[in-house]
Amino acid sequence: MDETSNTTTIMVVDDTPANLRLLQNMLQTKGYRVVAFPSGRMALKAAGRKPPDLIMLDIMMPDMDGFEVCRNLKADRVLKEIPVLFISALSDSADKVRAFSSGGVDYVTKPFQLEEVLARVETHLHLRRLQLELKHQNLYLENLVQEKIQEISISHLATIRSLSKLVESRDDDTGHHIERTMAFNRVLAKKLKEMPLYKDRITDVYIYNLYHASPLHDIGKVGIPDHILLKPGRLTLEECEVMKTHTVIGAETLEAARSRYPNNDFVNLGIDIARSHHEKWDGSGYPDGLAGEDIPLCARIMAISDVYDALRSIRPYKPGFDHGKACGIILEGRGQHFDPDLVKAFMEVHEQFYMIHDRMGNDGD
């Protein structure tokens, strides 16, 4: 006897009591657990409560024939994978084709040989076990691949953040600017997602990518000479023009990655943020003089987060403004520097900005 037989349940469905007894005795002799039903409806209810490993199904039954029973099984998400072996007195080829079209895996014509039926039962149970093993193995491999992808993704994001922190360390004495702007962006994007205008544009995946792409906004500063980047005072007009090029340098650096991964949303967001976070709603920003909706949404979000953090931070040429004054300046920039809808969203979550800045290092007054 197969070592798995005593753990295998076979359902037999036939409205003829003699056939039920014959098949039940034959299968039990081989060690299978057998559940027998004289009608299709009873069998469907029982299968729904406790699915069997294989179903042996008669066709000509009152109320619900075998074809309909099989179609119901295959329409059920839980039961559809159970192999169905038809056993019927119908011998016409059209009936056999209909049985297979309904979802059956085999067809035995009555009167049948017990040895043949047993052989077919064992074959389909073996195939079913192999299918389940393959499914479990595939699931295991998929989970393993996802774990490895996640590990690689985490390591890549950590590397990007480390490189961004290295750039930040050249000109930011306050620290945590990157972490704060990442958190600001996430808060603001989540608020925008609640607004009808953005509910279809901002998804959880978008927010995730925006959060992790945020550190790239000033990556281009790596190409700015130290005598300008580290100057302890206000820049001249000529020096300001050089400083402005950090947006283009950052975007062009990231373009190399986009050439290899053109459909990568994370890379595309990083490029838009790096290039356009100094654009202004009225078109007076740089480097491209974009205005209104032409400015990428991610860059419009970054503009508010970046300016808020800059206003709160102490610099050699200015004090760190308190939260109220920073909010007032952003509100004054509505429709000029900033997207009016984003300013509205910011004012609804400004207290969260305050708490983030306070928690991650309050460098203002």
Secondary structure, 3 states (H helix, E strand, C coil): CCCCHHHCEEEEECCCHHHHHHHHHHHHHCCCEEEEECCHHHHHHHHHHCCCCEEEECCCCCCCCHHHHHHHHHCCCCCCCCCEEEEECCCCHHHHHHHHHHCCCEEEECCCCHHHHHHHHHHHHHHHHHHHHHHHHHHHHHHHHHHHHHHHHHHHHHHHHHHHHHHHHHHCCCCCHHHHHHHHHHHHHHHHHCCCCCCCCCCHHHHHHHHHHHHHHHHHHHHCCHHHHCCCCCCCHHHHHHHHCHHHHHHHHHHHHHHHCCCCHHHHHHHHHHHHCCCCCCCCCCCCCCCHHHCCHHHHHHHHHHHHHHHHCCECCECCCCHHHHHHHHHHCECCCECHHHHHHHHHHHHHHHHHHHHCCCCCC
